[in-house]
Amino acid sequence: PYFMGAAMSGTTTVRGREVNVDVSASDIFSNLQFGAMGLVVARKGKWGLGGDAIWMALGSTVRNTNVDFNQGAFAFYGLRRLGAAADLTAGMRVNTLQGQLKSNTLGFDVSQDKTWVDPLVGLILHSSGEHRVQLKVYTEIGGFGAGSDFTWQVFPTVGFKFTDHFSLEGGYRWLDLDYETGDGNDRFVYDVLTQGPVGGLAFRF
């Protein structure tokens, strides 16, 4: 399990209404309704399976417009060890967004929900598991027009092992989604970079 101090920047369009998004981590904390995040990896020999789940229910006000987004990202991937310090990954991420824009000033209240799947490929670089201080970098790209036009992620972490089965993890995460679908009043765009520091606990069995 981990926690991310997320900030968000970019643009979003719901039912043809476009709004610039520039929300700091402190603003998100003030408007965070719910959040849950976790990552799991299982290995056997040179092969493995992994999953990464993110769910954030967010709300903010931008230029007299209430912007509410529930964002979920659920990644599933297989991995193949390339060597002592690298793993190749391939899989998919299910993205779901529930968006609403409401402005009493401009007199509109629109909402739209979207779910799509992005194919992903990536590389995990990591230090030896024998060291007390662990360094790791998750990287991935995907979408390729099959879901998002393009998506990418960079997620470096540092872990401090207290025992062979428990460590404290910290790092920073960038997750960018560029998704667009529909035309006119049905146009939906989510071109947003979510980034921020990450802290969590790691358990090994």
HELIX and SHEET records of a PDB file:
HELIX    1   1 ALA A   25  ASN A   31  1                                   7    
HELIX    2   2 GLY A  184  ASP A  186  5                                   3    
SHEET    1   A 4 TYR A   2  MET A   4  0                                        
SHEET    2   A 4 PHE A 188  PHE A 203 -1                                        
SHEET    3   A 4 ALA A   7  VAL A  14 -1                                        
SHEET    4   A 4 ARG A  17  VAL A  23 -1                                        
SHEET    1   B10 TYR A   2  MET A   4  0                                        
SHEET    2   B10 PHE A 188  PHE A 203 -1                                        
SHEET    3   B10 PHE A 166  THR A 181 -1                                        
SHEET    4   B10 PHE A 150  THR A 163 -1                                        
SHEET    5   B10 VAL A 133  GLY A 142 -1                                        
SHEET    6   B10 PHE A 108  HIS A 126 -1                                        
SHEET    7   B10 ALA A  86  SER A 103 -1                                        
SHEET    8   B10 THR A  65  GLY A  83 -1                                        
SHEET    9   B10 TRP A  47  VAL A  62 -1                                        
SHEET   10   B10 PHE A  34  LYS A  44 -1                                        
END                                                                             
